[in-house]
Every structure is written in C-alpha cells, then in structure tokens.
Amino acid sequence: MKRILIASDAWHPQINGVVRTLERLDRHLPELGWATIMLTPDGFLTFPCPTYPEIRLAVTTPGDIARRLDAINPDHVHIATEGPLGFAVRRWCIKRRRIFTTSYHTRFPEYLAARLPIPVGWTYALLRAFHNAGAGCMVATPSIEDELKARGFHNLMRWSRGVDADMFRPGRNRNALDLPRPIWLYVGRVSVEKNIGAFLDLDLPGSKVVVGDGPALEGLRRAHPDVTFLGAKIDDELADIYSASDCFVFPSRTDTFGVVMLEAMASGLPVAAYPVAGPQDVVGGTGAGVLDEDLRAAALKALEIPRETCRDVALRSSWQAATRQFLDNVTGIHGWGPAQPSASCGLPSGRDLSLIGTTDSR
C-alpha cells in the first residue's frame, strides 16, 4: 500500500473549509488503497498566528522535519498550506528531489492586505515561488485557476470539494431555531475578509443568524445587537441549524470555494451571494441560488427557490468523488495506475503518526 503524507499548518481545533477538506481526504483515501499520514501542528510547540491568535503555528526546524520525513519515507507528499510546516516540508522535498504537490486554499494576499499595508503583488510573488516548485498545484474552481494562471502560477490541477449529504439534509429539525422567519443564515469564520458586515447591514425581514468564531465576533456583536450569534457549531448541531433556516447568505468576495455553500444547499437552503469567484463556480447557473451585486435583492429572490432544487444541486458533489479527483492528480504525476477501491486497506488512516508527532487525525 502506498502512503501519502499531507502537511498542513491548518488543523484542529480550527473549524474551516481547509480543515474540513483535509479531514475528508484523510477519511476517504484509504478506501482507494492509500494510507495517509497527517503532519500538522499537533505534537509540536506552537505559537499564535499574528492577527489570528486562535490559529496555532508549529515551532520546528528544517532539520527536525527532515529527520521525521526521512523516517517515514512517504510515496508522495502533498503540502496543503504555506506556513512553517509547509515551507519546511517543501524544503525537504526539493533537497531530496522528491515529487510533491501543493494546493491553493486561501486568498492569503488579500487577507493579509486587509490587515497590514502589504501589497498583494508581493505576497503573490512569494506564493508563486512556493507553488511553482511542485509538480502540481491543486485548485478548487475554474475561476481560481484562471486567476492564478494570470499571476504566473504553473501546473494547475483541478480538485473540487464535496458535501456529506447524509448529515446535511432538509427536515432534520425545523424547530432548532425559535426565531421570527424568514431566517437568514451565515456560517463561517467571523473575520474582516469574510465581509459579514455587508450581510448584517441589509434591511431584511425576519431574523439574521451568524454561526462561527473569529477575531471580528465581538465587534460585530456590539454593532448588531439584533443579530443572533451562536458561536462555532459542528456536525449534528450545525446540520440542525442549516435545516431550520430559510436562506444562506454568503457575503465573502475572497473565498476560493466555500464548502458551507454546498452544506447549505444539501440542507435545502438557497444561496444569496455576490457574483464573484467561489459563488460563481459553486452556485452560478445551477438554479440553487441568486448572485447579484445587490445582496439584498439576491437574498429576497433566493427565498423563492424550492428547497428540493438546492438539494439536487448539492448531491452532484461528493467527498468520495473529490478524493478520487485528488488521487488521479497524484497518480498521473507519478505515472502510476489508478487506485482501486479497497474494503480493507491494511494500514488505517493516520498510521505512523508517532513518527511525526501528531495524534490520530480522526
């Protein structure tokens, strides 16, 4: 059985699309005959990320990472993030002349520019050098692929996302939210780059609900006392909240995908969003939402969309299919034959984690 090491500076206790995507990859790769080894900040000393104190970054050295990776000797390396672990693993791969892939999950240059006076061009130059050193950089949507090509990124590959349609479904608990209707819902990180204020400032009937945590939470609570802030929720509790709502409002202009939109649609919620990358790729042209620069008009019109339509669109995307797409990219680079589904894969996901100082990822 071949083994893939996935290096990520984003991991638990973070709740975001990157972590959720990697969790699913770790879960489903063994079904295709691969053992996964997660290299994350777990097991390392950590320090808070500037401007994101709840994100803990690993304290390590290239030599420490090299010893760990030499001991593991993975068949393939995938680097998911451009943080301390990502850079250290990239260094090891280049020095050992090992084939590796990367993935582009976050518009980090725009996020950084929203907090500090750093030109996005400078940050994109750093990211371009980081990703172009690999054999392939995986992106979630055609829009992001086009944007990165225009910025000089090479060897771009498509890797979409999925949704757990068994967990996120209509009719779970319509009474989970005892609020005046219609209920307008946002789920995600509560931070400046998510543009949540554009949603909360809208003049809409009924109730607005925000699910998530982040550095902008307290400020938004003070500015919008009429909004229900529920904090971070996961799994069944989150699925119940989706099911009890009437429309999902996604005000971000910077997301590269937006897994929460798939979760909302699987729960029967229409999506209202701006016509930008992310929503255009996930919702545009599907009939499961409305995209408009007038977000209020989009939200009101989205209420007319049948819940069944939203559910049907979401069912086109599964985590199993996304995992196979990821693995097809990897096997194509190496020239290996396609992996076959396996009922018993021998090594479970997360094996050999003691060698890299992490705990079992599931």
C-alpha beads as a LAMMPS data file, in Angstrom:
LAMMPS data file: protein, C-alpha beads

362 atoms
361 bonds

1 atom types
1 bond types

-500.0 500.0 xlo xhi
-500.0 500.0 ylo yhi
-500.0 500.0 zlo zhi

Masses

1 110.0

Atoms # bond

1 1 1 0.000 0.000 0.000
2 1 1 1.327 3.410 -0.951
3 1 1 1.447 6.148 1.648
4 1 1 0.801 9.833 1.200
5 1 1 1.959 12.438 3.667
6 1 1 -0.238 15.513 3.890
7 1 1 1.378 18.532 5.526
8 1 1 -0.910 21.249 6.822
9 1 1 -0.449 24.184 9.158
10 1 1 -4.258 24.313 9.444
11 1 1 -5.727 21.669 11.722
12 1 1 -7.833 21.148 14.826
13 1 1 -9.138 22.951 16.787
14 1 1 -9.650 25.242 13.791
15 1 1 -13.044 24.976 12.117
16 1 1 -12.800 25.994 8.475
17 1 1 -13.043 24.697 4.941
18 1 1 -9.373 23.737 4.734
19 1 1 -9.529 21.543 7.827
20 1 1 -12.824 20.022 6.749
21 1 1 -11.442 19.206 3.303
22 1 1 -8.323 17.549 4.713
23 1 1 -10.392 15.562 7.207
24 1 1 -12.408 14.131 4.350
25 1 1 -9.312 13.406 2.307
26 1 1 -7.828 11.550 5.266
27 1 1 -11.044 9.571 5.669
28 1 1 -11.587 8.546 2.052
29 1 1 -8.059 7.955 0.707
30 1 1 -7.848 4.556 2.475
31 1 1 -10.966 3.488 0.557
32 1 1 -8.860 3.884 -2.590
33 1 1 -5.942 1.888 -1.220
34 1 1 -3.791 4.658 0.246
35 1 1 -2.628 5.152 3.820
36 1 1 -2.482 8.768 4.944
37 1 1 -0.079 10.389 7.365
38 1 1 -1.050 13.835 8.613
39 1 1 1.743 16.251 9.535
40 1 1 0.059 19.046 11.470
41 1 1 0.846 21.339 14.420
42 1 1 -0.372 18.588 16.782
43 1 1 2.581 17.331 18.781
44 1 1 4.725 20.430 18.195
45 1 1 5.255 23.500 20.306
46 1 1 3.110 26.217 18.760
47 1 1 2.724 29.982 18.717
48 1 1 -0.311 32.115 17.798
49 1 1 -0.512 33.316 14.224
50 1 1 -0.303 37.132 14.034
51 1 1 -3.797 38.646 13.657
52 1 1 -5.242 35.099 14.052
53 1 1 -4.358 34.147 17.653
54 1 1 -6.662 31.121 17.649
55 1 1 -4.564 29.611 14.837
56 1 1 -1.524 27.873 16.292
57 1 1 1.571 27.525 14.097
58 1 1 4.196 24.856 14.695
59 1 1 7.612 25.689 16.122
60 1 1 10.079 23.462 14.285
61 1 1 13.271 23.452 12.236
62 1 1 14.087 22.116 8.761
63 1 1 16.370 19.545 10.358
64 1 1 13.633 18.234 12.636
65 1 1 11.200 17.916 9.733
66 1 1 13.866 16.252 7.590
67 1 1 14.507 13.583 10.234
68 1 1 10.805 12.861 10.563
69 1 1 10.235 12.621 6.817
70 1 1 13.346 10.515 6.271
71 1 1 11.986 8.044 8.827
72 1 1 8.547 7.944 7.182
73 1 1 9.770 7.921 3.557
74 1 1 6.300 8.541 2.057
75 1 1 5.454 7.599 -1.515
76 1 1 4.018 11.038 -2.153
77 1 1 3.952 14.359 -0.333
78 1 1 1.141 16.890 -0.547
79 1 1 1.573 20.326 1.016
80 1 1 -1.742 21.962 1.828
81 1 1 -0.655 25.270 3.369
82 1 1 2.075 27.884 3.032
83 1 1 3.042 28.022 6.721
84 1 1 6.038 26.881 8.800
85 1 1 5.302 23.195 8.216
86 1 1 4.554 23.740 4.549
87 1 1 7.811 25.565 3.920
88 1 1 9.859 23.014 5.890
89 1 1 8.338 20.078 4.010
90 1 1 8.817 21.863 0.682
91 1 1 12.492 22.348 1.556
92 1 1 12.853 18.615 2.302
93 1 1 11.195 17.625 -0.967
94 1 1 13.412 19.901 -3.049
95 1 1 16.587 18.831 -1.247
96 1 1 15.711 15.117 -1.593
97 1 1 14.412 15.618 -5.139
98 1 1 11.049 14.194 -4.157
99 1 1 7.940 14.829 -6.218
100 1 1 5.341 16.832 -4.331
101 1 1 2.072 18.627 -4.947
102 1 1 0.541 21.642 -3.266
103 1 1 -2.949 23.089 -3.008
104 1 1 -4.180 26.676 -3.005
105 1 1 -6.989 27.058 -0.477
106 1 1 -6.932 30.676 0.632
107 1 1 -6.524 34.107 -0.921
108 1 1 -3.857 34.876 1.631
109 1 1 -2.546 38.008 -0.157
110 1 1 -5.957 39.671 0.054
111 1 1 -6.441 38.530 3.660
112 1 1 -3.049 39.944 4.640
113 1 1 -3.660 43.216 2.816
114 1 1 -6.919 43.651 4.735
115 1 1 -4.881 43.800 7.959
116 1 1 -1.463 45.164 7.038
117 1 1 -0.155 47.599 4.385
118 1 1 1.456 44.842 2.322
119 1 1 0.827 44.945 -1.458
120 1 1 -0.903 41.817 -2.721
121 1 1 1.663 41.603 -5.534
122 1 1 4.461 40.980 -3.039
123 1 1 2.604 38.156 -1.348
124 1 1 1.551 36.600 -4.646
125 1 1 5.208 36.588 -5.733
126 1 1 6.076 34.559 -2.628
127 1 1 3.175 32.160 -3.152
128 1 1 4.003 31.773 -6.848
129 1 1 7.543 30.682 -5.983
130 1 1 6.200 28.339 -3.311
131 1 1 3.687 26.537 -5.524
132 1 1 5.590 26.551 -8.820
133 1 1 8.351 24.454 -7.225
134 1 1 5.957 21.485 -7.030
135 1 1 4.789 19.098 -9.712
136 1 1 1.249 20.450 -9.484
137 1 1 -0.840 22.993 -7.591
138 1 1 -4.432 21.905 -6.972
139 1 1 -7.218 24.489 -7.081
140 1 1 -10.915 24.073 -6.398
141 1 1 -12.563 26.017 -9.225
142 1 1 -12.083 27.241 -12.803
143 1 1 -12.242 30.862 -11.652
144 1 1 -9.350 30.475 -9.224
145 1 1 -7.391 28.523 -11.835
146 1 1 -7.798 31.388 -14.307
147 1 1 -6.783 33.968 -11.694
148 1 1 -3.636 32.080 -10.727
149 1 1 -2.659 31.454 -14.346
150 1 1 -2.848 35.181 -14.940
151 1 1 -0.471 35.660 -11.989
152 1 1 2.092 33.225 -13.350
153 1 1 1.227 30.040 -11.459
154 1 1 2.065 26.846 -13.374
155 1 1 0.965 23.195 -13.409
156 1 1 -2.504 23.928 -12.048
157 1 1 -4.821 20.969 -11.431
158 1 1 -8.478 20.806 -10.512
159 1 1 -9.501 19.430 -7.117
160 1 1 -13.108 20.137 -6.218
161 1 1 -14.936 19.726 -2.901
162 1 1 -17.857 17.685 -1.626
163 1 1 -20.567 17.541 0.985
164 1 1 -21.831 14.960 3.473
165 1 1 -25.366 14.737 2.171
166 1 1 -26.390 12.268 4.878
167 1 1 -25.591 14.729 7.649
168 1 1 -26.622 17.919 5.860
169 1 1 -30.185 17.361 4.685
170 1 1 -33.597 19.063 4.824
171 1 1 -36.098 18.256 7.537
172 1 1 -33.658 17.417 10.327
173 1 1 -35.017 19.815 12.938
174 1 1 -37.095 22.658 11.578
175 1 1 -37.594 23.987 15.140
176 1 1 -33.897 24.182 16.056
177 1 1 -34.096 27.983 15.783
178 1 1 -37.013 29.658 17.597
179 1 1 -36.834 32.957 15.740
180 1 1 -39.107 35.045 13.518
181 1 1 -38.988 33.945 9.891
182 1 1 -37.523 34.103 7.385
183 1 1 -34.225 33.099 8.990
184 1 1 -31.142 34.306 7.096
185 1 1 -28.031 32.310 7.915
186 1 1 -24.276 32.836 7.633
187 1 1 -21.833 30.061 8.584
188 1 1 -18.078 30.514 8.565
189 1 1 -15.153 32.322 10.036
190 1 1 -16.057 35.644 11.633
191 1 1 -13.273 37.860 10.341
192 1 1 -12.839 41.005 8.297
193 1 1 -12.116 39.271 4.969
194 1 1 -15.454 37.432 5.094
195 1 1 -17.298 40.750 4.634
196 1 1 -20.019 39.706 7.103
197 1 1 -20.979 43.299 7.791
198 1 1 -22.365 43.536 4.246
199 1 1 -24.876 40.852 5.214
200 1 1 -25.685 42.195 8.675
201 1 1 -26.290 45.711 7.333
202 1 1 -29.013 44.501 4.950
203 1 1 -32.601 45.559 5.588
204 1 1 -34.260 42.137 5.605
205 1 1 -37.434 40.842 7.260
206 1 1 -37.236 38.128 9.891
207 1 1 -34.003 37.147 11.680
208 1 1 -30.289 37.026 10.936
209 1 1 -28.137 34.252 12.397
210 1 1 -24.338 34.000 12.395
211 1 1 -22.592 30.698 13.165
212 1 1 -18.835 30.799 13.623
213 1 1 -15.991 32.265 15.619
214 1 1 -13.156 34.620 14.841
215 1 1 -11.473 37.928 15.630
216 1 1 -14.367 40.090 14.386
217 1 1 -17.018 38.377 16.512
218 1 1 -17.160 40.744 19.476
219 1 1 -17.110 43.846 17.305
220 1 1 -19.985 42.575 15.176
221 1 1 -21.956 41.609 18.278
222 1 1 -21.691 45.152 19.606
223 1 1 -22.564 46.701 16.247
224 1 1 -25.536 44.385 15.591
225 1 1 -27.380 43.580 18.830
226 1 1 -30.400 42.435 16.799
227 1 1 -28.439 39.538 15.240
228 1 1 -28.264 36.054 16.794
229 1 1 -24.631 34.972 17.151
230 1 1 -24.359 31.289 18.008
231 1 1 -20.582 30.808 18.000
232 1 1 -18.884 27.826 16.387
233 1 1 -21.005 24.729 15.754
234 1 1 -20.132 21.410 14.150
235 1 1 -21.697 18.134 12.998
236 1 1 -25.312 17.445 14.001
237 1 1 -25.812 20.746 15.805
238 1 1 -24.655 22.665 12.743
239 1 1 -26.744 20.490 10.433
240 1 1 -29.840 21.225 12.534
241 1 1 -29.215 24.971 12.235
242 1 1 -28.940 24.743 8.449
243 1 1 -32.148 22.719 8.314
244 1 1 -34.016 25.254 10.458
245 1 1 -33.038 28.249 8.321
246 1 1 -34.615 29.679 5.172
247 1 1 -31.777 31.218 3.153
248 1 1 -27.984 31.116 3.263
249 1 1 -26.272 34.471 2.729
250 1 1 -22.612 34.291 1.685
251 1 1 -21.158 37.824 1.583
252 1 1 -17.493 36.910 1.051
253 1 1 -15.722 38.255 -2.017
254 1 1 -12.437 36.436 -1.356
255 1 1 -13.193 32.729 -0.813
256 1 1 -11.688 30.254 -3.247
257 1 1 -14.637 27.855 -2.894
258 1 1 -16.975 27.920 0.100
259 1 1 -17.796 24.415 1.356
260 1 1 -20.511 25.972 3.523
261 1 1 -22.489 26.789 0.381
262 1 1 -22.611 23.081 -0.511
263 1 1 -23.661 22.244 3.058
264 1 1 -26.416 24.848 2.891
265 1 1 -27.718 23.603 -0.464
266 1 1 -27.629 19.985 0.727
267 1 1 -29.793 21.165 3.627
268 1 1 -32.260 22.671 1.178
269 1 1 -31.162 26.289 1.558
270 1 1 -30.920 28.609 -1.436
271 1 1 -27.785 30.766 -1.525
272 1 1 -27.564 34.536 -1.908
273 1 1 -24.099 35.844 -2.766
274 1 1 -22.097 38.266 -4.840
275 1 1 -21.203 37.253 -8.428
276 1 1 -17.547 36.548 -7.645
277 1 1 -15.216 33.544 -7.774
278 1 1 -16.401 30.894 -5.360
279 1 1 -20.145 31.564 -5.583
280 1 1 -19.944 31.737 -9.380
281 1 1 -18.380 28.278 -9.505
282 1 1 -20.456 26.627 -6.769
283 1 1 -23.858 28.269 -7.329
284 1 1 -23.785 30.171 -10.618
285 1 1 -26.040 28.702 -13.303
286 1 1 -27.365 25.915 -11.059
287 1 1 -30.693 27.475 -10.094
288 1 1 -29.873 26.874 -6.404
289 1 1 -29.169 30.496 -5.592
290 1 1 -29.061 34.087 -6.741
291 1 1 -25.888 36.070 -7.377
292 1 1 -26.173 39.833 -7.526
293 1 1 -24.149 42.893 -6.567
294 1 1 -27.329 43.935 -4.750
295 1 1 -27.075 41.332 -1.970
296 1 1 -30.454 42.273 -0.505
297 1 1 -32.196 41.707 -3.826
298 1 1 -30.369 38.381 -4.190
299 1 1 -31.481 37.260 -0.735
300 1 1 -35.143 38.151 -1.246
301 1 1 -35.252 36.490 -4.661
302 1 1 -33.477 33.378 -3.373
303 1 1 -36.362 32.718 -0.977
304 1 1 -38.479 31.751 -3.988
305 1 1 -36.219 28.801 -4.874
306 1 1 -37.608 25.362 -3.905
307 1 1 -35.573 23.507 -1.289
308 1 1 -35.623 20.407 -3.482
309 1 1 -33.772 22.271 -6.225
310 1 1 -30.975 23.230 -3.832
311 1 1 -30.676 19.676 -2.527
312 1 1 -30.498 18.203 -6.021
313 1 1 -27.637 20.531 -6.993
314 1 1 -25.632 19.678 -3.866
315 1 1 -25.999 15.948 -4.489
316 1 1 -23.813 16.314 -7.585
317 1 1 -20.795 16.853 -5.291
318 1 1 -19.471 14.120 -3.014
319 1 1 -16.328 13.848 -0.934
320 1 1 -15.654 10.449 -2.481
321 1 1 -15.563 11.972 -5.965
322 1 1 -13.378 14.850 -4.758
323 1 1 -10.940 12.383 -3.186
324 1 1 -10.677 10.377 -6.390
325 1 1 -10.004 13.582 -8.313
326 1 1 -7.201 14.421 -5.876
327 1 1 -5.715 10.945 -6.218
328 1 1 -5.991 10.996 -10.012
329 1 1 -3.813 14.107 -9.944
330 1 1 -1.212 12.362 -7.798
331 1 1 -1.122 9.098 -9.707
332 1 1 -0.990 10.938 -13.023
333 1 1 2.113 12.854 -11.923
334 1 1 3.902 9.665 -10.905
335 1 1 2.645 7.610 -13.837
336 1 1 1.032 5.067 -11.521
337 1 1 -2.129 3.213 -12.470
338 1 1 -5.446 4.309 -10.979
339 1 1 -6.072 3.241 -7.394
340 1 1 -8.737 0.633 -6.791
341 1 1 -11.352 0.837 -4.028
342 1 1 -10.423 -1.411 -1.142
343 1 1 -12.698 -2.871 1.519
344 1 1 -9.731 -3.463 3.811
345 1 1 -6.761 -1.207 3.289
346 1 1 -4.422 -2.676 5.904
347 1 1 -2.975 0.439 7.483
348 1 1 -5.757 2.726 8.687
349 1 1 -5.729 6.429 8.013
350 1 1 -3.409 8.211 10.421
351 1 1 -0.890 5.343 10.845
352 1 1 2.761 6.174 11.682
353 1 1 1.724 9.456 13.275
354 1 1 4.014 8.783 16.245
355 1 1 6.922 9.356 13.878
356 1 1 5.843 12.896 13.142
357 1 1 4.462 13.942 16.480
358 1 1 0.754 14.058 15.694
359 1 1 -2.296 12.294 17.024
360 1 1 -4.740 10.234 15.028
361 1 1 -6.494 12.653 12.733
362 1 1 -9.920 11.145 13.142

Bonds

1 1 1 2
2 1 2 3
3 1 3 4
4 1 4 5
5 1 5 6
6 1 6 7
7 1 7 8
8 1 8 9
9 1 9 10
10 1 10 11
11 1 11 12
12 1 12 13
13 1 13 14
14 1 14 15
15 1 15 16
16 1 16 17
17 1 17 18
18 1 18 19
19 1 19 20
20 1 20 21
21 1 21 22
22 1 22 23
23 1 23 24
24 1 24 25
25 1 25 26
26 1 26 27
27 1 27 28
28 1 28 29
29 1 29 30
30 1 30 31
31 1 31 32
32 1 32 33
33 1 33 34
34 1 34 35
35 1 35 36
36 1 36 37
37 1 37 38
38 1 38 39
39 1 39 40
40 1 40 41
41 1 41 42
42 1 42 43
43 1 43 44
44 1 44 45
45 1 45 46
46 1 46 47
47 1 47 48
48 1 48 49
49 1 49 50
50 1 50 51
51 1 51 52
52 1 52 53
53 1 53 54
54 1 54 55
55 1 55 56
56 1 56 57
57 1 57 58
58 1 58 59
59 1 59 60
60 1 60 61
61 1 61 62
62 1 62 63
63 1 63 64
64 1 64 65
65 1 65 66
66 1 66 67
67 1 67 68
68 1 68 69
69 1 69 70
70 1 70 71
71 1 71 72
72 1 72 73
73 1 73 74
74 1 74 75
75 1 75 76
76 1 76 77
77 1 77 78
78 1 78 79
79 1 79 80
80 1 80 81
81 1 81 82
82 1 82 83
83 1 83 84
84 1 84 85
85 1 85 86
86 1 86 87
87 1 87 88
88 1 88 89
89 1 89 90
90 1 90 91
91 1 91 92
92 1 92 93
93 1 93 94
94 1 94 95
95 1 95 96
96 1 96 97
97 1 97 98
98 1 98 99
99 1 99 100
100 1 100 101
101 1 101 102
102 1 102 103
103 1 103 104
104 1 104 105
105 1 105 106
106 1 106 107
107 1 107 108
108 1 108 109
109 1 109 110
110 1 110 111
111 1 111 112
112 1 112 113
113 1 113 114
114 1 114 115
115 1 115 116
116 1 116 117
117 1 117 118
118 1 118 119
119 1 119 120
120 1 120 121
121 1 121 122
122 1 122 123
123 1 123 124
124 1 124 125
125 1 125 126
126 1 126 127
127 1 127 128
128 1 128 129
129 1 129 130
130 1 130 131
131 1 131 132
132 1 132 133
133 1 133 134
134 1 134 135
135 1 135 136
136 1 136 137
137 1 137 138
138 1 138 139
139 1 139 140
140 1 140 141
141 1 141 142
142 1 142 143
143 1 143 144
144 1 144 145
145 1 145 146
146 1 146 147
147 1 147 148
148 1 148 149
149 1 149 150
150 1 150 151
151 1 151 152
152 1 152 153
153 1 153 154
154 1 154 155
155 1 155 156
156 1 156 157
157 1 157 158
158 1 158 159
159 1 159 160
160 1 160 161
161 1 161 162
162 1 162 163
163 1 163 164
164 1 164 165
165 1 165 166
166 1 166 167
167 1 167 168
168 1 168 169
169 1 169 170
170 1 170 171
171 1 171 172
172 1 172 173
173 1 173 174
174 1 174 175
175 1 175 176
176 1 176 177
177 1 177 178
178 1 178 179
179 1 179 180
180 1 180 181
181 1 181 182
182 1 182 183
183 1 183 184
184 1 184 185
185 1 185 186
186 1 186 187
187 1 187 188
188 1 188 189
189 1 189 190
190 1 190 191
191 1 191 192
192 1 192 193
193 1 193 194
194 1 194 195
195 1 195 196
196 1 196 197
197 1 197 198
198 1 198 199
199 1 199 200
200 1 200 201
201 1 201 202
202 1 202 203
203 1 203 204
204 1 204 205
205 1 205 206
206 1 206 207
207 1 207 208
208 1 208 209
209 1 209 210
210 1 210 211
211 1 211 212
212 1 212 213
213 1 213 214
214 1 214 215
215 1 215 216
216 1 216 217
217 1 217 218
218 1 218 219
219 1 219 220
220 1 220 221
221 1 221 222
222 1 222 223
223 1 223 224
224 1 224 225
225 1 225 226
226 1 226 227
227 1 227 228
228 1 228 229
229 1 229 230
230 1 230 231
231 1 231 232
232 1 232 233
233 1 233 234
234 1 234 235
235 1 235 236
236 1 236 237
237 1 237 238
238 1 238 239
239 1 239 240
240 1 240 241
241 1 241 242
242 1 242 243
243 1 243 244
244 1 244 245
245 1 245 246
246 1 246 247
247 1 247 248
248 1 248 249
249 1 249 250
250 1 250 251
251 1 251 252
252 1 252 253
253 1 253 254
254 1 254 255
255 1 255 256
256 1 256 257
257 1 257 258
258 1 258 259
259 1 259 260
260 1 260 261
261 1 261 262
262 1 262 263
263 1 263 264
264 1 264 265
265 1 265 266
266 1 266 267
267 1 267 268
268 1 268 269
269 1 269 270
270 1 270 271
271 1 271 272
272 1 272 273
273 1 273 274
274 1 274 275
275 1 275 276
276 1 276 277
277 1 277 278
278 1 278 279
279 1 279 280
280 1 280 281
281 1 281 282
282 1 282 283
283 1 283 284
284 1 284 285
285 1 285 286
286 1 286 287
287 1 287 288
288 1 288 289
289 1 289 290
290 1 290 291
291 1 291 292
292 1 292 293
293 1 293 294
294 1 294 295
295 1 295 296
296 1 296 297
297 1 297 298
298 1 298 299
299 1 299 300
300 1 300 301
301 1 301 302
302 1 302 303
303 1 303 304
304 1 304 305
305 1 305 306
306 1 306 307
307 1 307 308
308 1 308 309
309 1 309 310
310 1 310 311
311 1 311 312
312 1 312 313
313 1 313 314
314 1 314 315
315 1 315 316
316 1 316 317
317 1 317 318
318 1 318 319
319 1 319 320
320 1 320 321
321 1 321 322
322 1 322 323
323 1 323 324
324 1 324 325
325 1 325 326
326 1 326 327
327 1 327 328
328 1 328 329
329 1 329 330
330 1 330 331
331 1 331 332
332 1 332 333
333 1 333 334
334 1 334 335
335 1 335 336
336 1 336 337
337 1 337 338
338 1 338 339
339 1 339 340
340 1 340 341
341 1 341 342
342 1 342 343
343 1 343 344
344 1 344 345
345 1 345 346
346 1 346 347
347 1 347 348
348 1 348 349
349 1 349 350
350 1 350 351
351 1 351 352
352 1 352 353
353 1 353 354
354 1 354 355
355 1 355 356
356 1 356 357
357 1 357 358
358 1 358 359
359 1 359 360
360 1 360 361
361 1 361 362
